[in-house]
Amino acid sequence: MDATGRQRNAELDSQSAGTRRTVRYVAAAMSAAVAILYVVLMLLVRNAELEPGATDTTTYGGYVGLAVAYAIGAVILFVVDNRMLHLLGAGVQIIVLLLFLAFGIGLLGEGVFENEAISHLPIGLWATLITGAQVVLLAMLGYLADWRVTQAER
């Protein structure tokens, strides 16, 4: 390979590394945004569940756990570029999405949408917004975890 070919490959590698870094930082921002959405939703649910006569008070703890998990994920994505961690993150995303299907929409019993304490909240809008962000985050984590992408950039 001549000098021009090596220079072109170096430029492509640099460009690919820049793309990967951008995807990683956008994924970190997306994870942080999901954490913030869960904190806001958690506060709305907490207020609704503290209302007199509210009997369903089971969702608050779940939102706390999810907010913490996504905040930790945002920090990890920002600080570390590791294929195995991205693969683990993608697996966690799949589990969270499956849990939403099982418990959120009620495939395994009463779903979040049927919770009396928060029936006045626009839960459908929240679910759509957060789930959409989670699907996009899953795609980015899949990209970062893809061995072919990792190898092409090194």
Stockholm file with secondary structure:
# STOCKHOLM 1.0

chainA/1-154         MDATGRQRNAELDSQSAGTRRTVRYVAAAMSAAVAILYVVLMLLVRNAELEPGATDTTTYGGYVGLAVAYAIGAVILFVVDNRMLHLLGAGVQIIVLLLFLAFGIGLLGEGVFENEAISHLPIGLWATLITGAQVVLLAMLGYLADWRVTQAER
#=GR chainA/1-154 SS CCHHHHHHHHHHHHHHHHHHHHHHHHHHHHHHHHHHHHHHHHHHHHHHHTSTTCCCCCSHHHHHHHHHHHHHHHHHHHHCCCHHHHHHHHHHHHHHHHHIIIIISCTTSSCGGGCGGGTTSCHHHHHHHHHHHHHHHHHHHHHHHCHHHHHHTC
#=GC SS_cons         CCHHHHHHHHHHHHHHHHHHHHHHHHHHHHHHHHHHHHHHHHHHHHHHHTSTTCCCCCSHHHHHHHHHHHHHHHHHHHHCCCHHHHHHHHHHHHHHHHHIIIIISCTTSSCGGGCGGGTTSCHHHHHHHHHHHHHHHHHHHHHHHCHHHHHHTC
//
